[in-house]
Amino acid sequence: MIAAAIAAFAMLLRPHAHASVERAPSVPRDTAPVVALHRAAPEWGPRAQHDLQSVLRTALAPAISGARDWSCVVISQGGRVLFDDGGQRAVEPASAQKLIVADAAIDDLGADYRFDTFLAATKPPANGAIGGDLWLAGSGDPSLRSGDLRNAVAVLRKNGIDAVSGRLVVDPSAIGGEEINPLWNADDSNEDFMAATSGISIDEDTVEFDVTGGVPGSPARIELNPNAPAVTYSGSIETGDGDDVVIAGTAQPNQFRVYGTIPPGVRERFWLPVHGIPQYAAGVLDDLLRSGGIGVGAKPQTGTIPLDSQILWEHRSQPLVQLLHHMLIFSDNHYAEQLMRAVGGTSGDVADDSTGLAAERSVLQSQEIPTPGLHLVDGSGLAHANRVAAITLAGILARFEAQPRGNVLYPLLPRGGVDGTLKMYHFVSAAGRVRAKSGHLDDAASLAGYVDTRKHGRVIFAFMINGSPGDPDAAIVSAVDRIAER
């Protein structure tokens, strides 16, 4: 029976093996490693493997008992599968899925890739004026901020430009497809973690409401940043004893309703998603130009920039590894979606969901990473329809660990109990020795990453539990602690 289970798992790890939906038993594996890493780890003997499996089953039992589904796997630094409980079964990964877009972005774009955003004109400026249109175009930078555009206006003014006789035109063509994935939960449409995806992304396609309490009984001061004509609100927030500010979306895009109370002198900030991003971005830049002393002759529009345009200002993002660090530390959905579509555009096709998802699957196939039951509908893991097996995430992690020049992914991941989404994880034995990507939806919890054990070197793990009646996070943390103790 053991030999048969090992053979079945080895078949699964071949590049074109068919996926199995049956649970594989958790048994010791004494054969050669099924995932080849570049250096040998301290040996895991049969007794050590058996003990690890026993403590992991005990740690995970409170969450798995009664759960709808789960997929869990642990691989040693030497490549041996140490624990497998449904590891080849695809389940909801939540944000642990961001490991897939990180892998594809590094593979297709390169760790040093930078996004470009620029202002350009079809005619060179003369006598302080741009004689034709002023264009804003870019490549889908998820990190572009309104402050960057404010700096662009300052550069134009420094170069003596004080007028645009034509129009301001925004070119959003770097990113195609729908702004909002139709498979995302519509109930989250007013949340900043469900922002639009766009060719020109400003402040992660959100607007900031800055609310400050005044004199008791008076309306609070509300300021929008950036100031955009497309965004309006109705209602008011009263200065009072309570602190229950509400900023709600309405049926009309970019129109909000505000109400509630805020204590005197208290300042709070809220980020709300905006839509119709090309037009929104045009309005933001138009306001920045005018307030910065540059007159514009006509209302802003959208279009496709002429190839012979001359660049007047250029902004380059941080290198891709820094963007990925932000995405993984803070589990930033917007970054994930922008990066996934950018990867899709590397083939020369339209950079949309379809090409991005195809590129991710292509990268996994080229890397010979097993993908049983893989079904992806977005880059962030925000949709409930995504399905990923633990062995797929573990395979990605193992591949990075095997790189001769070092593991570029490892330092980009949050540290347990220290960074970002892992800051509130209360590891004990694994404290200071675990880096991983977490994931949460209302019915899914996941954690996949690396943990350094006491005796057996670094271990790769991927735990995903769906529909648990217990506390899946506590069980997963306990499991990682048990690994660290080995």
Salt bridges, closest charged atoms under 4 A:
GLU43 OE2 - ARG80 NH2 3.89
ASP51 OD1 - ARG47 NE 3.34
ASP51 OD1 - HIS50 ND1 3.90
ASP69 OD1 - ARG89 NE 2.61
ASP84 OD2 - ARG29 NH2 3.77
ASP85 OD1 - ARG23 NH2 2.66
GLU92 OE2 - ARG68 NH2 3.01
GLU92 OE1 - HIS384 ND1 2.92
ASP103 OD1 - ARG399 NH1 3.52
ASP107 OD2 - ARG399 NH2 3.73
ASP116 OD1 - ARG316 NE 3.39
ASP133 OD2 - ARG167 NH2 2.82
ASP148 OD2 - HIS315 NE2 3.66
GLU204 OE2 - ARG145 NH2 3.14
GLU204 OE2 - HIS326 NE2 3.86
ASP210 OD2 - ARG267 NH2 2.46
GLU223 OE2 - ARG221 NE 3.43
ASP286 OD2 - ARG290 NE 2.90
ASP332 OD2 - HIS326 NE2 2.84
ASP353 OD1 - ARG341 NE 2.99
GLU401 OE2 - ARG39 NH2 2.65
GLU401 OE1 - ARG458 NH1 3.39
ASP419 OD2 - ARG415 NE 2.61
ASP442 OD1 - HIS384 NE2 3.46
ASP443 OD2 - ARG68 NH2 3.35
ASP443 OD1 - HIS384 ND1 3.35
ASP452 OD1 - ARG458 NE 2.85
ASP473 OD2 - HIS440 NE2 2.79
GLU485 OE2 - ARG482 NH2 2.78
GLU485 OE1 - ARG486 NH2 3.93
